[in-house]
Amino acid sequence: MYRDDLFYEAVNEVNEKRKLELAYDVYFANLGITVEMMNSLHVRSSLRDDFLQVAYLAMVKSIQSYDKTSGFSTLSYYRMCVKHEGYLLWRKYMLSLIHISEPTRRVVIS
């Protein structure tokens, strides 16, 4: 079950150190949703740890950038942030695979 009361508490906190502590609490209180998202996005087993770290960073970013007047619920805003950060992770992973799989050319292209 999603706990948006903790999310709102973190959003309204003015002390940055306390805000990060609350983000940590929000992340672990809602870890089930993060794992559910990870499974629905079919994240490879080799990237699961990276995805969980990215999801934590997305939680911190969503708390820092959440705007109550945006009309988004906290859950949908968090999901959007996780998907965006997950996409960036996937893109970085795929680009590194492309560089590994393509041999360098020995002929100068003119």
Protein Blocks (a to p, Z undefined) as FASTA:
>chain_A
ZZfklmmmmmmpmblklmmmmmmmmmmmmmmmmmmmmmmnopafklmmmmmmmmmmmmmm
mmmmpcfknopafklmmmmmmmmmmmmmmmmmmmmmmmmmpccdfbdcZZ
